[in-house]
Amino acid sequence: MNKRLQILVLLMLVMTIVGIAGTTSLYARDLNDNIVDPAPPPPDSPANPYGVWLLPSLEGGLQLRDANALWTTLFLNWATVEKSPGQYDWSEWDGILGKAASEGYQVITIITGNPSWAADTACGPIRQEHLDDFATFMHEAVVRYSRPPYNVKYWSFYNEPDNSDAVDFAWLGGCWGDAGNPNAAPGAGGKAYAKMLKAVYPAMKTANPQIYVALGGLAYDYFTTDPDHGVFDPAFLDDILAEGGADYFDVINFHYYPWSGWRWEPTGANRYQKHIAYKARWLANEVYNASGQRKPVMCTEVGETSHNKDGVPDYRRQIWAIYQNILAAQMVNIYPILWFTGIDLQFSIEYDGRRYGLLNLDGSPKPSYYAYKALATELKDATFIRPRDDLPNRFEGYVFNDRGRTKTVLWMYEGDPDFPPPQPQDLSVSQPGGSMRVVKVRVKPHGDNDLDIVSEYTITDGGQGDGDGVANSAIQVQIDEDIRFFEDLSMPAYTPTPSPSYMYLPVFLH
């Protein structure tokens, strides 16, 4: 990869690093409103929804596959492949995608980088007379990479395409937004993006009808209409839909970062009804209202820094963000969900000291790497059942079925100003005297080198570790801020179960 392109890739997500939280939600909504949930993922999808954002060099890729991250995103640069019309050089991308496939990744390929002969900007609209060239390019890309050994099934167009500033923020990778921004690319807007989808979608499906076309990962935050004047076009998705674009993509793709959580807190929301879950539902509802189509949703970026801007570690914040967002995502059918980033980026550290990676720059693991590994390992074959919304608000928990056995993930939030002692909770086992396997993730590492944060032990109903000491099919455990997985070992060993339905229980109606 040439140095200029590598720098572009390094810069692409700085908007999420800079993210400035506002003070008033523009889209606050009452929970009584009728909101349609995202559709389940395609039926041929692997059970494992866990992924990480990696550079094209795939640094740290093997370690993160060992942590059971299955998915990643990689940027395919049109200008690099087709420098002259009709002249293709796939060699660089053969190597990149071939390496990802050899390491076992399911790749979501993001197209970016228009050649100058086809567009006025590398990140924005393609000239009308070259849409057919782009469609031909995409047909050839799908023919080449959707089959062995690459097996790319998901294709997405431009990183954060709702960006409306093609001058100062072109490095984001997408600049199809308009919003009246004087720096908008010529011809920009959601309608232009929809026309591009209309051109490429049939060509891609002709090449391989089994692939899935996704929107570029929408930032859908930090809008030009916000008080602090962001760069993202708030009408971008609506304009795509108004142009009939819903017929030309299969999956809604978006990004979410905790700094924007203020926007996604509807009136009366509890811990299961807001933030990443609500944003996904909002987007799915926008598409449904405009088209009558209930689409699947994926999230190709969610992340939190492990250090503050002064370089002081705060692993608890990062670990909690991993669990809160990735588990809540499964509650509303977000599939897959990719952590940003797999490994720290030099640029983001130099920019403001932020470190979003699960691995350090040198590839060494952070404590949060082991927290992520515990999550992806314990639940890689599991299907979501329900949230533990029957517990007091101080608790957060989710129930899964792992090939026939019940697994519950549970933790408690700190109080303010005083953190209460651990709280007892009864967890059922399938028979009196049964046993419960516990995997504990300690959320407060003592520093960068405190890596032994995951432990495992067994509790027997009526035996040592059972708070009530009675064999009554209920094991009483103490819950605190540490995250625990509880697996009912009394249930039969892993047996085949019907294909996962990914059906979402209507907790939002409670």
N, C-alpha and C positions, 0 to 999 in steps of 0.2 A: 504494500500500500504506500502511495507517495505521501510525503510528510505533510503536505497541505491538507490532504484528505484526512489523515490521521488527526491533525489538529482540529479539523471540523467536527469529527466524531467526538473528540474529547469535550468540545464546547457545547454539544447539542443540547444538553439538559441543564445548562446553568440557570435557566428560568426557574426550574424547580428548586434550585439552590438559593436563588435570590428571594423566592416567594415571600411577598409582603402580605400579612394578614390584614383584613379590613375589620370594620367594627359593626357593620349592619348587613344582614343577609338580604340579598336582592331577591332571593327565591324562596324565602321561608314559606312554608305551606302547612296547613293543618293536616294531621294524620287521618282525619275523617275523609279527606279527598280520596277519590278512587284512583289508585295508582297501580298500573300493571307491572308485575315483576318480570325480570329478564327471562327469556326462554332457557331451557336446559341446553347444555353444550351438545354438539352433534353426537349421535349415538355411537360412532366409531372412535370416540375420544378415549385416550388412556385414562385410568382412574386418577393418576397422579397429576394434580394441577399446578405443582410448585415449580417456579423458575427463577432465574436471575438475569439481570442485564449484564452483558459482557461486551468488551471491545472486540473488534474483528480479529485481534491477535489471540483471543481466547485465553488471556492470562488468567490463571486460577481456575480454568474450566474443569480440569480433572478433579481438583479438590472439591469443587462445588457439585460435580456429579456424584462424588463419593458421599456428599451430604444429601443426595437424592433430589437435587434440583434437576428436573427433566427438561425444562423449556428455557430457551433464550431468544433474544432478538438480535439480528445482524442486519446491517445496512448494506444494501446493494446499490451501488452508484451507477446510474444510467450513463452518465458522461464518461466514466472510465471504460465501460464496456463498448459503447457505440460512439467513438470519437468522431466518426464520419458516418453519414446516413447509410445504413445497410451493411456497415463493416463492423463485425462483432469480434471482440477479444474477451473471452470468458475466463482466461487463465487465472487471473487473480482470485476470482470468486469461486472457481473450481477448488482452489486450495482452501479458501476460508470455509466454504460450506462443506467441503469434503472432510476437513478436520473436525468440524462440529459434529458431523454425522458419525465419524469414527469414535468420538468421545461419548456418543450415545444421546446427543441432544435432539429434541424436537425444535426446529428453528422456525420462528416467525420472521419472515424476510420483509424488511421495510425498504421500499424503493425511495430513493432520494437522488439529488444531484442531476438536474437537467443539463444536457449539453447546450452550449451557447447557440448552436445552429437551430435548436428547436424551441427555445424559450428566452424571454428577456431576463429571467432570473433563474438561478440554480434551484431555488426552493419553492417557486410559485407556478402560476399557470403556464401551460404549454400553449404555444401559438396554435390557433385553430387548424391551420394547414398542416400541422405536424402531429395532430392527435392520432392519425392513422399510423404514423411511424411509431408512436409510443405503444399503440395497441399491438403492432407487429413485434416490437421489442418484448412486450410482456408475454405474448404468445410463445415466443422463442424461449424466454426465461422459464416459463412454466413447463414447457416440453422438456427442457434440460434438467431442471432441478426438482420437479415434483415426483420424479421416479428414482429408483435406486441408482447410486448409493446415497443420494442426498435426501430424498423423501420429504421435501418441503411441502406442507399442506396449507399453511396459512401465509397470506400475502397482504401487506398493508402499504398504504401510500402516504409517504412524507411524515416526518416526526412533528407532532403538534402543528398540523396544517392550519389550525385556526389562528395562528400568529398573523397579525396584520401589518407588521413592520418589516419590510424587505430590505431596509437600509441598515438599521442598527441591530436587528435581531435575525438576520438571514442565517446566522450560524445555528439557529435552532433546528434547521433541516427542513422546515415547512414554512411557507409564507403565502398561503392561499386566502387568508382572511382579508377583509376590507374594513368594515366599520367606519368608513369615512376617514381613515387614517391617511394623512398626506404622504406617508412613507409606504403605503400599500403598493404591492406589485401591480403593474399594468394588467387590467382585466381581472383582478382578484375578486374573490367572493365565493360563497358557498355554491352558487349556481354554476360557476365555472368549474368547481371541483366536481359537482354532480355530472356535468357534461364530460369531464375526463373519465369518470367511472363508467358512464354509458358507453364510451368508446372502448375501454379496456376489458370490461367485464365479459362480454360475449367472446372476445378473442381468447381470454384466459380459460373460460369454461369449455371452449372448443378444444383447447390444448389438453385439458384434463378436467372433466366435470366433477371430479372428487375433491378438488381443492376448494378452499374457503377464502373469500375476499373480505378483508376487514377495512374499516375506516382507519386512517392514520390516527395514532393515539392522540385524542383530543385533550388539550389542557383543560378547557372549559372552566377556567378560573382566571383570576387576575385580568378582568375584562377592561376594555377601553372605557366602559361606563362606570367603573369603580371610582371611588373618591380619589384614589392614588393613581388613577389613569394607567391601567395596565395596557397590554399589547394584544390581548386575545379578543377576537370578534364574537360578541355574545349572540349574534344572529347567524353564525356560520352553519350550525347544524340545521336550524330552521330553514335556511336558504337551500341547503342540500335537499331537504325533504320537499320543499315547495317546488323544486325543479323535477320531482319524481325520482330522486336519487335512491330512495329506499329499495327500489327494485334491482339495484346494481351493487349492493354489498350484502354480505351474509352475516357479518358480525360487527357489533358496535365495539370500538376500542377506545379506552380513555386512560388518563393518568390521575393519580390521587396522591396527595401529600398532606400530612397532618396539619401543616400550617394553614391549609385552606378549609379545615374542618368547620370553622365558624359559619361558612356558607351553607353547610349541609346539616343544619340542625332545625328540623321543622318544629312547629309549636307542639309542645307536649311530648317530645321525643324522649324515649328512654335509651339505655345504652345499646340496645339492639336496633334502634330505629333511625340512626343518624350516621353521619360521616361517610365512609366509603360505601356502605350499604345503601344509604339514601341517594348518593350521587349516581350509583349504578341504576337504581330504580327510576330516578328522574330521567336519565338518558333513555332508558328503555321505554318509559312512558311517552317521551317526546316523539319517538319513532312510531310507537303504536298509535298515538292520537292522530298523527299525520298520514299514516299509511294503512293502519289496521293490521300491521305485521308485528308479531312478538318475536324480537330478535335475541339471539344470544349476546352476551357481553363478556369481553375480556379486559384485563387491566395489564398493560405492558410496562407500567412503572408505578411502584409504590415504595416509599423509602423514608428513612429517618437517619440523621447523622449520629455517629457513636461518640463524637466529641463536639464541644461547643467551639465558638469562633476563637477562643483563646487556647485551644488545644487540650482542654481538660476533658477527660473521658466521662461520659454519662451513659454507660451501657444499659442501665435499667430502662432509660427512655427508648433506646433502640430495640431492646428485647421485647418490651411491652408493645411497641409499634408493630413488630413482626407478628406477634400473636393476635393482637386486637384486629389488625387489618386483614391478615390472611385468613383467619378463622371467620370473621364477619363476611368476607368475600364469598366464602362457600355457602353461607346462609342464604345468599341471594343469587346463587348460580353464576357468579363471576368465575370464568374459566378460560384459559389459565390465568394465574396471577404471578407477576414477576417482580422480584425485589430489585430495587435500584440502590446500590450496584453490587455485583459479585465481589469486586476488588476496588479499593480506593482509587480515585482519579487524582493524578498529580495536579491537574488544573484546578479542581475544586478546593484542594488544600491550599494552593497558592492564592486562590481567589478570596476565600474567607475562612479558611481553616476547617471547612466541613468535610466529614469523612463518612460517606454513605455505605462503604463497602462492608461485607462480612469478613473480608480478608484485608490485611494491611497492604501497603504498596509493595512490600517485598514478598507478598504471598503468604506470610504467616497468618494463622487464624486469630481472630478476635474472640472474646467470650461469646459474642453474639453469633458467631459462626456455629458454635456448638448448640446454641439455643435453636437456631434455624434447622440444624441437622436433626435435632430431637423431634421437632415438629414434622419435618418432611419424612423422616424415617417411620415415626409412629403412625402417620396417617396417609402414607403414599398409596395404600390399597384400600383406604376407607371411604365410605360415603356418608355425607352429612345427613343427620336425622332431625335434630331440633336444637334450639338454644335452651339454656337453663334459665328461662325467664320466669320460672316458678320460685326462684331464690330472691332474697332482698337485693336492693340496688347496689349494695356494696360488693356483690359477687358478680363475676362474669364467667359463663361456662357454655360449652357446646358438646353435644352428644353425637357420636359417629358409630357406624357399624363397620367393623374391620373384618370382612370376610366371615361374618357370622357371630363375632364377639362384639359386645358393647364396649366402647371407649369413651370416657368423659374427660374433657379438658376443663380445668377449673382453677380460679384464683380470686383473690380479694384485693380491693383497692385500699390504699392508705386513707386514713381519716385526716381531718384538718380541724384543729392543729395537732391532735394526739392520735397516733396510730393505735387502735385497740389490739388486745391480745388475739391470737388465732381464734377463729370461730368454729365450733363443732358443726359438722354436717353428716347426715346419714346417707350413705351410698349403698344401694341394694346390690346383693349378689343373688345368683339364680337358685341357690339352695342353702339351707342352714349349714353352717360350718364351712362354707365355701371360702375361696381365697381371692384376693385382689392384688394384681400387680400394679405397682406405683412407679412412675418415672417422674422425678422431680427436677425442675429447671430453676436454679437459683438466679434471681433477677438482679441481685446486687453484687456483681463481682468486685473484688477488692482492688482491682487495677488491670492494666493491660495484660499482665501475665497470669492472672487468675483464670485459668482455662477449665479447671475441673468443676464445672458448674452443673453437670448432669449426673444424677445418681439414680439407682434403681433398687427397689426392695419389695417384699411381699408381706401383706397383712392377711391374717386368717380371721374369719368371723368367729368371735368368741375367744380369740387368742391374743397373743402379744401384738400391740398396735391398734387393736379395736377398742375405741374409747368406752363403749358400754360393757365390754367383757362378756357379752351374751351371744350365743349362737342363734341368731334370730333373723338371718338373711339380710341383715343390715350392718354394715361396718361403719362405725363412727370415726371420722377423721377430722383433724384440725386443719382448717384452711387459712392461709395467710397470703402475703403478697407474692410468694413464689408460685410458679405455675406447675401444676401436677396433671399427669395423665393417669387415669384409673382404668384398668382393664380387668373385666370380670373373668377370671381364670376358671370359674365354675362352669362356664358355658362350654359347649363342645369345641374341640380344636377347629381351626379354620376349615370351613367347608364351603363349597361353591354356593354362591347366592345368585339370585336373578340379576340380570344386567342392571346397573344402578340407574335409578329413575331421575336422580338429581332434583326431585320435587321439593319445592320450598314450602315449609309449613307457614301458614299465615299468621306469624307472630305479630305482624303490624296491625292486625285487627283486634288484638287483645285490648 
